Amino acid sequence: MSRSFFEIEKDIEVAVEGNKQINLVSYALSEDMERKLETVIEKILERFNRADLKSSIYTSIKELAINGTKANIKKIYFDELGINPLNHAEYEEGIQLFKKHFSEAWLYEYGKKAKEHGLFVKIKFFYDEYGMRVEISNNVAILPVDEKRLREKLAQAMKYDDIAQFYMEAGDSTEGEGIGIALVVLLLKAEGIDPQLFRVGIINQFTTSRIEIPFSEEFKTIREQR
């Protein structure tokens, strides 16, 4: 028997009150999953009196989850077409086809395929009165060409404070994680959060993004804890 969202929301409230780690697993970032994601973020931020951050943090985490979802689906699609993503010409051809077919219905169809293939996006929330850490992982290692574009956009975004100006001067329409990564950097800057608290890397063949959000000056980052 499926559970109502009211029941799920109550479970989230209980978990947040107990400072428990919360994990969400998604295959296609459905409307239901987006609602759960928004609720988790809202409950955590409200508990620690930082509801003002909700819009930027939700948008950032959703963007990173979408990037992971697209990477998983792109792998399935390329495999179906027999495309070698390490071959530049084949990759570019595949990306054009990917963009041509991409739609909400197509995403839902490939989300089911992702589940069948065991490809997922996991969002983990760690938090206390000092701050919050969110890790977004998908179990497909980022392609070299996508990582190169990502690093370039990340470096460019560090030079800007205005989102509109960045998109006019440095944005492009290429599929990939680059633009989404830049958006996260700029949203964090707008909230006065050090963009260095946002990291992306490959860990055990998982592409993982991490955002750390201080609630107080006593917050210690992962690097400071080591």
ABEGO torsion letter per residue (X at the ends): XBBBAAAAAAAAAAAAAAGBBBBBBBAAGBAAAAAAAAAAAAAAAAAAGAAAAAAAAAAAAAAAAAAAAAAAAAAAAAAAAGBBAABAAAAAAAAAAAAAABBAAAAAAAAAAAAAAGBBBBBBBBBBAAEBBBBBBBABBBBAAAAAAAAAAAAAAAABABAAAAAAAABBABBEAAAAAAAAAAAAAAAGBBAAABBBBBBGGBBBBBBBBBABAABBBAAAAX
